[in-house]
Amino acid sequence: MTLTDWELWACAQQVVKQHRAKAPAHVATRIGELAAAGDMDGVEAWKAIAARVDQLMDYRSGRPLSRQ
């Protein structure tokens, strides 16, 4: 099942909301877990989420952009 762009953004926003400054680390861990399990579709979905998380984060402050 392929996620829509809207669903990917919703996932990314939820990850940032839940994990805040640790969101990128959470995404990297999840990608590693899925890769180890051989779930390449999951890896691709989480890579797309990672790209969106990256756009939602401000790495100068370590906070989500919505909190500035």
C-alpha positions in Angstrom: 0.0 0.0 0.0 1.4 3.4 -1.0 0.8 6.4 1.2 -0.5 9.6 -0.3 1.5 12.8 0.0 -1.1 14.0 2.5 -0.7 10.9 4.6 3.1 11.2 4.6 2.9 14.8 5.8 0.4 13.8 8.5 2.8 11.1 9.6 5.7 13.5 9.7 3.8 16.0 11.7 2.8 13.4 14.2 6.4 12.2 14.6 7.6 15.8 15.2 4.7 16.4 17.6 5.5 13.3 19.6 9.3 13.2 19.5 10.1 16.9 19.1 13.9 17.4 18.8 14.4 13.6 18.8 12.2 13.1 15.8 15.0 12.6 13.3 16.6 9.9 15.6 13.2 8.2 15.9 12.8 8.1 12.1 16.3 6.7 11.7 15.7 4.0 14.3 12.4 3.1 12.6 14.1 2.8 9.2 16.8 0.6 10.6 14.2 -1.7 12.3 12.2 -2.0 9.0 15.4 -2.7 7.0 16.5 -5.4 9.5 13.0 -7.0 9.1 13.3 -6.9 5.3 10.3 -4.5 4.9 11.6 -2.5 2.0 8.2 -0.9 1.4 8.2 0.3 5.0 11.7 1.6 4.5 10.7 3.6 1.5 7.6 5.0 3.3 9.7 6.1 6.3 12.4 7.6 4.0 9.6 9.8 2.6 8.5 10.6 6.1 12.1 11.4 7.0 12.3 14.0 4.2 9.2 15.7 5.5 10.4 15.6 9.1 13.6 17.3 7.9 11.5 20.1 6.3 9.5 20.5 9.5 12.5 20.8 11.8 14.8 23.7 12.5 18.2 22.2 13.2 19.6 25.5 14.5 17.4 25.3 17.6 16.6 21.6 17.6 12.9 22.4 17.7 10.0 22.0 15.3 9.5 25.1 13.1 5.9 25.4 14.4 7.2 26.2 17.9 9.1 29.4 16.8 
